């Protein structure tokens, strides 16, 4: 197990609000669920996150135990997640069973409905499926 991890905001990201929330959410998840630290350390990927209704875009730059949250979409990104804030919050409440996101409860069905309707887009997730699963696990408070 990796004892340490770093989560920081790049200059300018602190002005957006959402980066602070994500920093706290991921930090608290790792503190409450030390088994998730291994997933955090295995992530070496850039994820672009656009929250349409809040008019916020940011990049999560994971590098094996370190996360830097940057303002705006900083290319290159490997996975691009586009959704409204309500769906982003649902992702943080997603149940994880057997190490995988679970889609057969109320929250999971809401996420699937958002994908089907286009309210949630995750471009590049199939090319980077193991990283997307790890990201889902560290984002989930469950």
Phi and psi in degrees as GROMACS dihedral restraints (atoms count N, CA, C in turn):
[ dihedral_restraints ]
;  ai    aj    ak    al  type     phi  dphi    fc
    3     4     5     6     1   -91.6    20    10
    4     5     6     7     1   120.7    20    10
    6     7     8     9     1   -75.8    20    10
    7     8     9    10     1   -22.8    20    10
    9    10    11    12     1  -124.8    20    10
   10    11    12    13     1   158.1    20    10
   12    13    14    15     1  -154.4    20    10
   13    14    15    16     1   154.9    20    10
   15    16    17    18     1  -124.3    20    10
   16    17    18    19     1   135.8    20    10
   18    19    20    21     1  -132.7    20    10
   19    20    21    22     1   122.2    20    10
   21    22    23    24     1  -139.3    20    10
   22    23    24    25     1   158.3    20    10
   24    25    26    27     1  -100.1    20    10
   25    26    27    28     1   131.0    20    10
   27    28    29    30     1   -72.3    20    10
   28    29    30    31     1   155.8    20    10
   30    31    32    33     1   -53.0    20    10
   31    32    33    34     1   132.7    20    10
   33    34    35    36     1    97.5    20    10
   34    35    36    37     1   -25.5    20    10
   36    37    38    39     1   -70.9    20    10
   37    38    39    40     1   -30.1    20    10
   39    40    41    42     1   -65.0    20    10
   40    41    42    43     1   -18.0    20    10
   42    43    44    45     1   -76.8    20    10
   43    44    45    46     1   -14.7    20    10
   45    46    47    48     1   -87.8    20    10
   46    47    48    49     1   -21.4    20    10
   48    49    50    51     1    88.2    20    10
   49    50    51    52     1   -57.3    20    10
   51    52    53    54     1   -59.6    20    10
   52    53    54    55     1   -40.3    20    10
   54    55    56    57     1   -58.4    20    10
   55    56    57    58     1   -40.3    20    10
   57    58    59    60     1   -60.7    20    10
   58    59    60    61     1   -43.6    20    10
   60    61    62    63     1   -61.6    20    10
   61    62    63    64     1   -44.7    20    10
   63    64    65    66     1   -66.3    20    10
   64    65    66    67     1   -39.6    20    10
   66    67    68    69     1   -58.8    20    10
   67    68    69    70     1   -47.4    20    10
   69    70    71    72     1   -65.3    20    10
   70    71    72    73     1   -44.5    20    10
   72    73    74    75     1   -59.9    20    10
   73    74    75    76     1   -50.5    20    10
   75    76    77    78     1   -67.3    20    10
   76    77    78    79     1   -42.6    20    10
   78    79    80    81     1   -59.9    20    10
   79    80    81    82     1   -43.4    20    10
   81    82    83    84     1   -68.2    20    10
   82    83    84    85     1   -37.8    20    10
   84    85    86    87     1   -62.6    20    10
   85    86    87    88     1   -43.0    20    10
   87    88    89    90     1   -66.9    20    10
   88    89    90    91     1   -37.0    20    10
   90    91    92    93     1   -68.8    20    10
   91    92    93    94     1   -40.6    20    10
   93    94    95    96     1   -78.6    20    10
   94    95    96    97     1   -25.7    20    10
   96    97    98    99     1  -131.4    20    10
   97    98    99   100     1    78.3    20    10
   99   100   101   102     1   -56.8    20    10
  100   101   102   103     1   -21.9    20    10
  102   103   104   105     1   -66.2    20    10
  103   104   105   106     1   -16.7    20    10
  105   106   107   108     1   -82.2    20    10
  106   107   108   109     1   -13.6    20    10
  108   109   110   111     1   -62.6    20    10
  109   110   111   112     1   -35.3    20    10
  111   112   113   114     1   -60.7    20    10
  112   113   114   115     1   -43.3    20    10
  114   115   116   117     1   -61.0    20    10
  115   116   117   118     1   -43.0    20    10
  117   118   119   120     1   -58.9    20    10
  118   119   120   121     1   -43.3    20    10
  120   121   122   123     1   -71.8    20    10
  121   122   123   124     1   -22.4    20    10
  123   124   125   126     1   -84.1    20    10
  124   125   126   127     1   -13.3    20    10
  126   127   128   129     1   -77.6    20    10
  127   128   129   130     1   125.5    20    10
  129   130   131   132     1  -139.5    20    10
  130   131   132   133     1    78.8    20    10
  132   133   134   135     1  -158.4    20    10
  133   134   135   136     1   155.5    20    10
  135   136   137   138     1  -111.0    20    10
  136   137   138   139     1   127.0    20    10
  138   139   140   141     1  -117.9    20    10
  139   140   141   142     1   122.1    20    10
  141   142   143   144     1   -89.7    20    10
  142   143   144   145     1   132.5    20    10
  144   145   146   147     1  -125.7    20    10
  145   146   147   148     1   118.9    20    10
  147   148   149   150     1  -115.7    20    10
  148   149   150   151     1   121.4    20    10
  150   151   152   153     1  -105.7    20    10
  151   152   153   154     1   101.5    20    10
  153   154   155   156     1   -60.5    20    10
  154   155   156   157     1   -49.8    20    10
  156   157   158   159     1   -71.0    20    10
  157   158   159   160     1   -19.1    20    10
  159   160   161   162     1   -98.4    20    10
  160   161   162   163     1    -4.0    20    10
  162   163   164   165     1    52.9    20    10
  163   164   165   166     1    47.8    20    10
  165   166   167   168     1  -126.6    20    10
  166   167   168   169     1   137.2    20    10
  168   169   170   171     1  -133.1    20    10
  169   170   171   172     1   140.9    20    10
  171   172   173   174     1  -151.2    20    10
  172   173   174   175     1   166.2    20    10
  174   175   176   177     1  -122.4    20    10
  175   176   177   178     1   131.3    20    10
  177   178   179   180     1  -100.9    20    10
  178   179   180   181     1   111.2    20    10
  180   181   182   183     1  -104.4    20    10
  181   182   183   184     1    96.3    20    10
  183   184   185   186     1   -89.1    20    10
  184   185   186   187     1   132.9    20    10
  186   187   188   189     1  -143.4    20    10
  187   188   189   190     1    78.3    20    10
  189   190   191   192     1    44.0    20    10
  190   191   192   193     1    68.3    20    10
  192   193   194   195     1   101.4    20    10
  193   194   195   196     1    -0.3    20    10
  195   196   197   198     1  -134.1    20    10
  196   197   198   199     1   136.2    20    10
  198   199   200   201     1  -126.8    20    10
  199   200   201   202     1   125.3    20    10
  201   202   203   204     1  -114.1    20    10
  202   203   204   205     1   126.7    20    10
  204   205   206   207     1  -100.9    20    10
  205   206   207   208     1   118.9    20    10
  207   208   209   210     1  -109.6    20    10
  208   209   210   211     1   146.4    20    10
  210   211   212   213     1   -72.0    20    10
  211   212   213   214     1   138.0    20    10
  213   214   215   216     1    77.5    20    10
  214   215   216   217     1   171.2    20    10
  216   217   218   219     1   -86.7    20    10
  217   218   219   220     1   114.5    20    10
  219   220   221   222     1  -104.7    20    10
  220   221   222   223     1   105.7    20    10
  222   223   224   225     1   -69.1    20    10
  223   224   225   226     1   150.4    20    10
  225   226   227   228     1   -85.6    20    10
  226   227   228   229     1   144.5    20    10
  228   229   230   231     1  -112.9    20    10
  229   230   231   232     1   146.8    20    10
  231   232   233   234     1   -93.5    20    10
  232   233   234   235     1   -35.5    20    10
  234   235   236   237     1  -127.1    20    10
  235   236   237   238     1   137.5    20    10
  237   238   239   240     1  -122.8    20    10
  238   239   240   241     1   114.0    20    10
  240   241   242   243     1  -103.9    20    10
  241   242   243   244     1   127.1    20    10
  243   244   245   246     1  -128.0    20    10
  244   245   246   247     1   122.4    20    10
  246   247   248   249     1  -164.2    20    10
  247   248   249   250     1   171.5    20    10
  249   250   251   252     1   -86.5    20    10
  250   251   252   253     1   162.9    20    10
  252   253   254   255     1   -58.6    20    10
  253   254   255   256     1   -35.5    20    10
  255   256   257   258     1   -59.4    20    10
  256   257   258   259     1   -40.5    20    10
  258   259   260   261     1   -73.6    20    10
  259   260   261   262     1   -37.8    20    10
  261   262   263   264     1   -59.8    20    10
  262   263   264   265     1   -41.6    20    10
  264   265   266   267     1   -66.7    20    10
  265   266   267   268     1   -37.0    20    10
  267   268   269   270     1   -61.8    20    10
  268   269   270   271     1   -37.8    20    10
  270   271   272   273     1   -61.7    20    10
  271   272   273   274     1   -34.7    20    10
  273   274   275   276     1   -75.7    20    10
  274   275   276   277     1   -15.1    20    10
  276   277   278   279     1  -103.0    20    10
  277   278   279   280     1     6.8    20    10
  279   280   281   282     1   -67.9    20    10
  280   281   282   283     1   136.2    20    10
  282   283   284   285     1   -73.9    20    10
  283   284   285   286     1   140.2    20    10
  285   286   287   288     1  -114.0    20    10
  286   287   288   289     1   122.4    20    10
  288   289   290   291     1  -127.7    20    10
  289   290   291   292     1   135.5    20    10
  291   292   293   294     1    56.2    20    10
  292   293   294   295     1    30.4    20    10
  294   295   296   297     1    81.0    20    10
  295   296   297   298     1     4.2    20    10
  297   298   299   300     1  -125.5    20    10
  298   299   300   301     1   152.2    20    10
  300   301   302   303     1   -58.2    20    10
  301   302   303   304     1   136.6    20    10
  303   304   305   306     1  -106.7    20    10
  304   305   306   307     1   124.5    20    10
  306   307   308   309     1  -109.8    20    10
  307   308   309   310     1    15.6    20    10
  309   310   311   312     1  -111.7    20    10
  310   311   312   313     1    16.6    20    10
  312   313   314   315     1  -113.9    20    10
  313   314   315   316     1  -176.3    20    10
  315   316   317   318     1   -59.3    20    10
  316   317   318   319     1   -47.1    20    10
  318   319   320   321     1   -65.3    20    10
  319   320   321   322     1   -43.6    20    10
  321   322   323   324     1   -61.2    20    10
  322   323   324   325     1   -41.2    20    10
  324   325   326   327     1   -66.8    20    10
  325   326   327   328     1   -35.2    20    10
  327   328   329   330     1   -64.1    20    10
  328   329   330   331     1   -40.9    20    10
  330   331   332   333     1   -66.2    20    10
  331   332   333   334     1   -44.4    20    10
  333   334   335   336     1   -61.7    20    10
  334   335   336   337     1   -41.0    20    10
  336   337   338   339     1   -63.4    20    10
  337   338   339   340     1   -37.7    20    10
  339   340   341   342     1   -66.7    20    10
  340   341   342   343     1   -38.1    20    10
  342   343   344   345     1   -65.0    20    10
  343   344   345   346     1   -46.8    20    10
  345   346   347   348     1   -61.3    20    10
  346   347   348   349     1   -39.7    20    10
  348   349   350   351     1   -83.4    20    10
  349   350   351   352     1    -9.5    20    10
  351   352   353   354     1    88.8    20    10
  352   353   354   355     1     2.1    20    10
  354   355   356   357     1   -72.6    20    10
  355   356   357   358     1   -18.4    20    10
  357   358   359   360     1  -128.8    20    10
  358   359   360   361     1   122.4    20    10
  360   361   362   363     1  -123.6    20    10
  361   362   363   364     1   136.8    20    10
  363   364   365   366     1  -132.1    20    10
  364   365   366   367     1    82.5    20    10
  366   367   368   369     1   -74.4    20    10
  367   368   369   370     1   130.3    20    10
  369   370   371   372     1    91.1    20    10
  370   371   372   373     1     0.4    20    10
  372   373   374   375     1   -67.7    20    10
  373   374   375   376     1   -32.1    20    10
  375   376   377   378     1   -73.5    20    10
  376   377   378   379     1   -29.1    20    10
  378   379   380   381     1   -72.8    20    10
  379   380   381   382     1   -23.0    20    10
  381   382   383   384     1  -128.8    20    10
  382   383   384   385     1    43.9    20    10
  384   385   386   387     1   -58.2    20    10
  385   386   387   388     1   -46.3    20    10
  387   388   389   390     1   -58.2    20    10
  388   389   390   391     1   -39.7    20    10
  390   391   392   393     1   -68.0    20    10
  391   392   393   394     1   -37.6    20    10
  393   394   395   396     1   -64.3    20    10
  394   395   396   397     1   -39.1    20    10
  396   397   398   399     1   -66.2    20    10
  397   398   399   400     1   -44.3    20    10
  399   400   401   402     1   -61.8    20    10
  400   401   402   403     1   -42.4    20    10
  402   403   404   405     1   -60.4    20    10
  403   404   405   406     1   -43.6    20    10
  405   406   407   408     1   -59.7    20    10
  406   407   408   409     1   -41.0    20    10
  408   409   410   411     1   -67.2    20    10
  409   410   411   412     1   -40.5    20    10
  411   412   413   414     1   -76.8    20    10
  412   413   414   415     1   -23.2    20    10
  414   415   416   417     1   -78.0    20    10
  415   416   417   418     1   -29.9    20    10
  417   418   419   420     1   -74.4    20    10
  418   419   420   421     1   131.9    20    10
  420   421   422   423     1   -78.4    20    10
  421   422   423   424     1    -7.1    20    10
